[in-house]
Amino acid sequence: MGELKKWRDQDWVRIDSSGNIVGKCGTSKDTKKPDRCLPRSKAESLSKSERAATARKKKKSKKTVVANTKKARVTNLREGGAIARGCGAILDNRRKFTKGAVKT
């Protein structure tokens, strides 16, 4: 199964700045500072305060793509998890692989 298909099959939910799970990802009315989205399994594994911390971090930033807090970080698909940081996670993994390949 393709990696994108695995990612799309996950149930992504939106987290508000209070730490509540408030609906499907992509339904935020605030387009300039959208809510944080996480896979439901990851969101439910975090405490309410941990969800609130990662959501506040995203709301505080002026960027639309913001890294999760350490507790909310999700591993990439190669390690059996989901991509939570979008393209940045893929690029980071390529850089790490390239650095390792250069050493030989």
N, C-alpha and C positions, 0 to 999 in steps of 0.2 A: 504494500500500500504506500502511496506517495506521502511525503512529509506534509505537504499542504493539506491533503485530505485528512490526515490525522489531526492537524491543527483545527480544521474547520469542524470536525466532529465533536470537539470539546465544547462544553456548555460555558461560554464566557459570560460573566456577570459584571455589572457596574457597581462600584463601591463609592458611597458618598463620603464626605470629609468627616462624618461622625462615626464611620466604620460599619455602617449598615449596608447590606446587600439590597440594592434598590431596583433591580431589573436587568434586562438584557443589555449587553454591551452595545454601544452605538446608538443608544436612545437618549443621550444627554442633550438637553436643550441649549446648554452653554457651549457654543462652538469655539470660543476663544480659550476657555479653560475647562476642557471636558473632564468628567470624572475618570477615576482609575478603573481599568478593566483587568480582571484576572479570571483564570479558569475556575469554575465553581469548586472543584476539589481543593485547589490551593486556597481559595478565599475562605472556605469552611474550615481549613486546617489552621488558619491564623486566628488569634484572639481578636476581639472587637477593637482593642487599642492598637494592635499591630496593623489591622486593616485601615484604621483611621490615620495612622502615621504615614503609610504609603500613599493614601489618597491626599492628605494634606501636602505632602511633598510635591505631588504633581500639580495640585491647585496653586501652590505658592510659586512655581516656576512659570516663566513666560513662554516656555517651549511646549510643543504638543507631545514630543517624545521625551520622556524622563525615566531614568532608571528607577527600578523599585528599590525599596529599602532592603537591607541585608536579609531580614526575616522573610520578606515577601518575594524574594528573588526565585525565579522558576528556572530549572535547568533546561537546556535545549533538547530537541527531539532525539538527537543521537544518544543522549543519556537516559532516554525514556520519559522525559518531561515535555513541557510545552515551551514555545518561544514567547517570552513575555516582553522582551525589549525590541521586538521587531527586527528589522534589518541589521541593527547594530550588533545584536548577538551573533548573527551569522558572520558578519565582518570580523568581529573579535575572534571567533573561532578560526577563521581563515588566517588571520595574522599569527595566532599562536602556532598553527600548523606550519606556516611558512618559516617562522623563527626556528622551530625545531628541525626543519628540513635543511636550513642553512648551516647548522652546526656540523653536519656530516662532511 
